[in-house]
Amino acid sequence: MISHIDLHVHTTESDGRWTPARVVEQAAARGVRVLALTDHDTTSGCAEAEAQAQATGVKVIAGVEINAEWPTGEAHVLGYFAQPGHAELQTALGELRVRRRQRAQAIVSRLNETGVPLSMEQVQAQSGVAAIGRLHIARALVAGQWANTPQDAFDLYLGVGRPAFVPRYALTPQQAIALVRKAGGVASLAHPVRSGCEAHVAALVDAGLNALEVYYFDHSAEDVARLSAVAERWGLLRTGGSDFHLWRKDGRRGIGSVWVPEADAERLLAVLGL
């Protein structure tokens, strides 16, 4: 079933393969009515998406995905905004992008030390203007024939414990939530099953979390039921989406491929005043 709502989509402004305009165009073709752009550490694609949306009838929500960390691992925070131009938000996101580039340079240096002559220019050929992430480096390694697939690049070089792994600078989930809320946004905990964060929802509610990504491409029916109950218990909005990055032959993670109830999107829009 094709969803009319997709609240988790990436573009070429981070690690997606389609431009914001193309994402909106394809969302419209698939019957998506409400779409949120949630690129990593940037809202820069939202203006292009909104411009394209005017010709398609798709309602675009400006969003971001902030990759936060705490001692037990990762916790990604999705932010949704009525007005994403908040000064403190944009300053913080800018700092995160600078840190991403510094990390990429450190990873490239470590690869060079291991005998892989990858350059930052080759990485930038993959990232373009986007905030650089390890996936761009993995794609560059594949393009240079130092790895067979991006996953192979992570297994050989980029994953935790591998020769070119460099820890990243990251906000804590509490800091990320505070940043979103100060900007007048809704803060949702992304893919809590995949990130192993379910046990920490109560603590994050205390920090200002006001939504939970209940619907996700690899959530089972049991996951959805359990997370819905968690959201109900803590009075959280329910969000969800495909986490689209590129079109896959198997159709998984395709735009609009995750069923998100329209009522949940309407509640989010109402809170945002959209």
N, C-alpha and C positions, 0 to 999 in steps of 0.2 A: 504493500500500500504506500502510495506517495503522500508524504506529509504536506500540509499547507503551511507549516511553520518549521524553520530551521534556525536555531539560535547558537550555532557553533560552526563557523566556516572560516577557512584561511585562504589567503590570496598571495600573490607575488610580493605583497608588502612584508610578508614574513616568509614562511616556508611552504606556501601553496604554489601551485604551478599555473594558475589562471589569474588574470588581472581582475581587479574588483569589478570592472564593467562587464567582463565576460561571465563572472560568477553570477551577477545579477541577471544578465541575459538568460543564462541557462536555468537559473532558479525560476524565472518567469515561464520558461518553456516547460518546466516540470510542474507547474501549478502551485509553486510556493507563493504564499501571500505575505508572510512576514519572514524577514531574513536578518540575521545579526552577523556582522563582520567582526571576528574575534581574533585578529592577528596577534602574534606574540609581541608584547611590549611596544605596540604602536597602534594609533588610530588613523594613520595617514591615508589609508585606503577608503575611509568612510565617505569623504566628499565625492570622490569619483563614483562610488557605488550609489550614493544618493542622486547624483546627476543622471546616471543611467536609469535609476528606478523611476524617475519622472516620466519616462517614456514607456514604462512597462507595467506600472500599477503595483509593483512590489513595494511593501513598506520596509524600509531599511532601518535597523536599529544600530547605532554606533556602539561598538564594543571593543574589548581587548582581552587577551589572555595573558596573565602575569604568572610566570613560572616561579613560584615561591618554594622555599625549602625550610625544613626544620630537622632536628636531630634524627627523626625516624624516617626521613625521606622527602619526596616531593609532595607538594600540594598546590595544584594549579588553581588560580582564582580568575574567574570570568567576571569582567565588569561590563555593565550595560548603562548607557548614558543618554540623557536627553540632549545635553550640550557637552561634547567631549573636550572642548577647548579650555578647560580649567587649568590655570597656570601651574599649580602645584603638581597636578597629575602629569601634565606634559613635561615639566622639568624632570620629574622622577623617571618617566618613561625614556626621556632622552639620555639620562644617566645609565639606565639599563642597557640601552643600545650601544653606548660607548663601551661599557664593560663587555658586552658581547663581542665587539670588534677586538678588544684587547685579548680576550680569551682565545679568539680565533687565531690571532697572531702568535700566541703562546703555543697553541696546538700545532700550527704550521712549523714553528721552530723545533718542536719535539719530533715531528715527522721527519724533518730534515736531518736531525741527529740520528734517527734510525735508518737513514739511507733512502728515504722517500723524498725526492726533490720537488715537492709540491710548493707552489708559490701563492701568495695572497691574491695575485692577479687571477690565477686559475679559480680560486675560491670565489672571488668577486664576479667572475663570469657566470657562476651559478646563482649567486645571491642577487645580482643587480643592485637595485637601490634598497633592497630589503634589509631588515635587521639580521645580521649573520648568526646562524646557528650551526650546530654540529652536522645537521642534515645537509647543509650546503657543502660542508667540507667532505662529507661522505660522497655526495654526488660528484664533487671534483675528483676524488680518488677513483671513482668509477670511470669518469671521463678520461682520466690519465692512465687507465688500465692498471692501477695499483690495487684494485679490488674489483670483484665481479658484480657485486650489488651493493647498495647502501648498507644493508644489514651486514654483509661481509666486511665492509669498511669499519663498522662498529665493532664487530667481533675481532678483527685483526688489530685495529689501531685506536679507536675512539671511545670504546666502552670503558666503564669503571674497571680499573686494574690493568688496562691495556697500555702499551708504550706511550701513546700520545694523549692519554686522558689528562685533562686539566679541570679541576673543580671550578664551578662557575660562581660568580657573585650573584647573590639572590636576596630578595627580601624574605622576611618570614611571612607566613600566611597572615598573621595578625597585622603586619605592616601593609601588606597588599590590600587587605580588606579595608583598613583605615583609609588608605589612599583612595580607593573607589568610593567609599561612603562620603569622604570630604568633598569629592567632586560631584556629589549629588547622585551617585549611581547606585545600582543594585549589584551586590557582590554575591556571586554564586560559586560554590565549590565544584570544580570540574571533575568529571569521571572519577568519583570517589572510590569505586570498586577497583579500577585499574591502578589508581594511586595508593590504594590501601589506607584511605583516610576516614573510613566510616566511623571508626571508634573515636575520632576527634571532633565530630560535628558539634557536640555540646560545648566544647571549649571554644570553637570558632564562632558559635552563636554568641557566646559571651563577648567575643571580640568584634561583633557587629555583622557577622554573616547573616544575610537575609534571603538566600536562595540556595537550592541544591539541584545539581544536574541529575535528575532522575532518569531521563530518557537519553540513551546513548547507544552507539552502534553495536557495542558488544555486551550490553546489559541484557540478561535473560529476563523472562517474565517474572521469575522469582526475585531478581534484583530490583526490578521496577516496583514490585509490590512492597518489598522491604523498604526501599528508599522513599517511596510515597508515604509509608507509615512514619518514617523518621521525619520527613518534611512536615507531616501533619502534627506530629508531637511537638516540634519546635516552632511551629507557625511560619515555616519557610515557603517561599514561592518555589514552584517546580519549573525548572528549565530543562532544555535538552536539544540535541542536534546531532548532525552527522560527523562532526569534526572533519569536514571535507578538506582535502589537500590537492588531490588530483583525481581524474576519472579513471576508475579501475575496471578491467574487463569483467570481474565478478560482480560488479555493481555495489559492493560493500563500501560504505562511507560516501556514497554518492549524494549530491545535493538533494535534500528532501527525502532521504531514504529512511529516516528515523521518524516514527510516529510521535508527534508532540500534540497533545490535545489543545484545541483552539482556546478553550477556557483558560488554560495556563498562560498562553501568550497574551490573552486579553488582560489578565491580572498584572502581568509584567508591564504592559503598556500603560495600564492605569496608574501603577506606582510611579512610572517615569513621567507621567503626564503627557503621553504621546497619543 
